[in-house]
């Protein structure tokens, strides 16, 4: 009787675990997805970022609920004004150097430089600003929807007069 109960419990817990993963937006896949650098499809960055950024979606959809992985390519000197995100931001620097400073104003003297190979994450709501040195590629992964909220609404490219 103990063996039957233990087997039933194990099956139940496995089912609960799988349903939890599915409800978090992680869909099972039977396909492998590989992205050598030459096959990545770069498109113009989202309207929430200043012009000049390129973006490649590698997994998921950053505009929807669920896990995603995207890459951003920034030209030399590219700058994102002070902003926050409603969820934890996780960044890996693939190439170039990304500089980060916290606070409402751009303070280059307090910035941390993240060279290629660096990883960092910061909590939801943390005010920060970023800029690149050299052409810089970063990989961002998290749980969508991804949003950026500028500290000063005038810095938001979506508010630019057309």
N, C-alpha and C positions, 0 to 999 in steps of 0.2 A: 504494500500500500504506500509506503514512503517513497518508493521509486516512481510510482505513477504520479503521486503528488508533486515530487520534485521535477519530473519531466513536464508536467502541466504548468507548473510555476515558471520554469525556464522558458517554455514556449510563450506564455503570456507576457513575461517581461521583455522577451525579444520583440514581440509584436508591438508592445507599448513603445519601446525604443525606436523602432522603425517608423511608427506613426508620428512620434515626436519629431524625428528628423524630417519627415515629409511635410509636416505642418509648419516647420521652420523654413520651408521653401526649397529644400534640397531634394531634387527629383532624381531617382535612380537613373543611371544611364548605362547602356551596354556598349556605347561607343567610346573610343579613346579620342581625345582632342589634343593635338600637338601644334605648337606655334613656333616654328623656327623663325628667327628675326626677319628673313626675307619674305615670309608669307603673311606677316601681320598687316592688316588693312587699316591704314591711318585715315581718319576723316577729320574735318574741322572740329575743334573743341566745342563744348556746349556753350550756349549763350550766357550762362552764368559766369564764364571765365572771360578775361580780356581777350581780344582778338590775337591770333598768332599761335595759340595752343593747338595741338593735334591730339586726337584721342583714338584709341583702339579698344573695343570691348572684347575681352577674351573669354569671359564666362558670365552668364546671367544677364540681368538687365538692371543697370544702376538706377533707373527711374522707377523701378517696381520693388515691392516687398520681397526680400530674400537675398541670398548671398550673391556677390558679384566680384569680378576682377577686371580692372581696366588699366590701361597704360596711358599716360599723358606725355607728350613730347613738347618741351618748351624751348624756344630759341634763347640764345645768350642774352642775359639781362632781363628776361621775362619776369614780371612782378605781379603777384596777386595781393591786392590791398588787404588790410586787417579784416579778418572774418572769423566765423565760427561754423561748426557743423553740429547738427542735432544728435549725431551718433559718433562713437569713437572712430577716429581716422587712423588707418594703418598704411604706412608708406615704405616701400623699398626703393632705393635709388639704384637704377640699372646703369646709368651712365651720366657723366657730368657731375655737377655739385649743386645740391639744393641747400639754400640757407633758410633757416627758420628763426624768427624772433617772436616772442610773445608780448602781448600788450596791445593797446589800441593804436599806437603810433609805430611807424617803421623806425626801429632803433638798430641800425647796422652794428653798433658796437656790442650789443648783447646777443647777436645772432649766433646760432650754432650751425656750423657747416657739416653737411652730410655728403661725403664723397660716395662714388659708386661702390655698391656693396653694402651700404648702410641701411638699417631698418629702424623705424621709429613709430611710435603711436602716442596719441594724446587723447584725453577724454573729451566727451561731448561738451560743447559750450566753451572750450578753451579758446581765448582770443589769440590769434596768431597771424603772421604775415609770412610770405615766402617769395623767394626769387632765385633765379638760376644763374650759374656761372658756367659759360660754355653751353652748347646745346645739351639739354638735360632730359633724360627719360626716367620717369618714376612709375612704379606700379602701385596702384591703390586697390586694396581689397577690404570688403566690409559687408555690412548688411544694409540693403537698400530700404527705402529710396535714399540715394545720396543727394544731399542738399548743401548749399553754401549760402550763408547769411552774412552780408557785409556789415561791419560795425557802423560805417557811415554809408547810408543808402545812396549817396551821390557817387560812391565808388563802384556800385553795382552796374556792370555793363548792360544789364537788362533794363536799366532806367535811363540809358542814353537816349537823347532826342534823335529821332530819325528824320 
